[in-house]
Amino acid sequence: MSLSCGIVGAPNAGKSTLFKVLTSIPVEIASYPFSTVKPNTGLVPLEDERLVALAKVMGSNKTTFASFKVVDVAGLIKGASKGEGLGNQFLSQIREMEVLLHVIGEFSLNSEESELTSQVIDLAREVNLELMLADLEAVEKRISKIEKVARLGDKESKAEIDLLERIKQHLNGENPARTFIRNSAEDKILKEINLLTDKKVLYVLNRDEENINQGVPYQIKEFVERQNASLVTVSCRLELEIRELDDNEREVFKKEFDLYRDLVKEITDTCYHLLGLITFFTVKGQEARAWLVSKGTTAWEAAGKIHSDMQKGFRSVEVINWNDMVQANTLAKAREEGTARIEGKDYAVQEGDVLFVKFSS
């Protein structure tokens, strides 16, 4: 399983530059709209020191990290929900993503701070509005599809229309679907519609290198909080320059601009937590591998992620925490120390578990 993230935002916000920073894939970076007509796609490995340590102990000569799929979607303009600027094509690409990296550019240093902040928020609102309009259209289509059955007295259809009317009112108030309070049954219905504004969002405040370390205006913080989203600040251009330097130059450059964080890790970690994911590990033959699953995934479901035959013939699973495995140095020693244990199909996989699935072929 890989994280699937779409980079969205207004034209020229820095989306393609961020894509290049995350993936190290050379792409066209142009200063005009729709230079990204066909979306660029790249995979970012989620490097994990735990897997490296585990592979060393188990004698594996191959490590396979979980991955982070990044798609650079073209800039959304006003009217995209109605097909303007190839909007339908771009919106369909967004619909396939699990997390949206919404890039908002803060570049005009000659502007008054309050004016610049307003511009940043207004551009973000324009993009969000197009997504909300597309969601409203999807909700209307759903209502049209089931309203005849509801009029005939079908209770489930009537309850669904009630839900759809409430979410429609919510969206008309320029509120994203992710801030709509719903119960588990309603959540299941909304997931089937796959609303664009119900997706997790990480706002990427893209700044000039001169103001990268300045505080974020409270208006932008409040805007992000109202959107039930997360926020990271970055200078995409500066990060790109850093990645093109050798190791020694990179350290000097980072010190000059007081940049000591790993932006790629910060973004991928945030997306990981937004989606409520955990990592488990397997060791088979010469390969040690990391897998991403949702919190609450059972051992039986995890076996299906590895291979369908494992799930079909599932008997039990031997479980050990990665650190216990590394400390024990061998699986036999872990068993002897009692840190390895046998669990059944309903066992909820935990962060950092190493799974050895027992199954009948």
Secondary structure, DSSP 4 states (H G I P E B T S, - for coil): -EEEEEEEESTTSSHHHHHHHHH-------SSTTS--SPEEEEEE---HHHHHHHHHHT-SEEE--EEEEEEPPPP-TTGGGTGGGHHHHHHHHHT-SEEEEEEEE--TTS-HHHHHHHHHHHHHHHHHHHHHHHHHHHHHHHHHHHHHHHTT-HHHHHHHHHHHHHHHHHHTT--GGG----HHHHHHHHHHT-GGGSEEEEEEEE-GGGTTSPPPHHHHHHHHHTT-EEEEE-HHHHHHHHTS-HHHHHHHHHHHT--S-HHHHHHHHHHHHTTEEEEEEEETTEEEEEEEETT-BHHHHHHHH-HHHHHTEEEEEEEEHHHHHHH-SHHHHHHHT--EEE-TT-B--TTEEEEEEE--
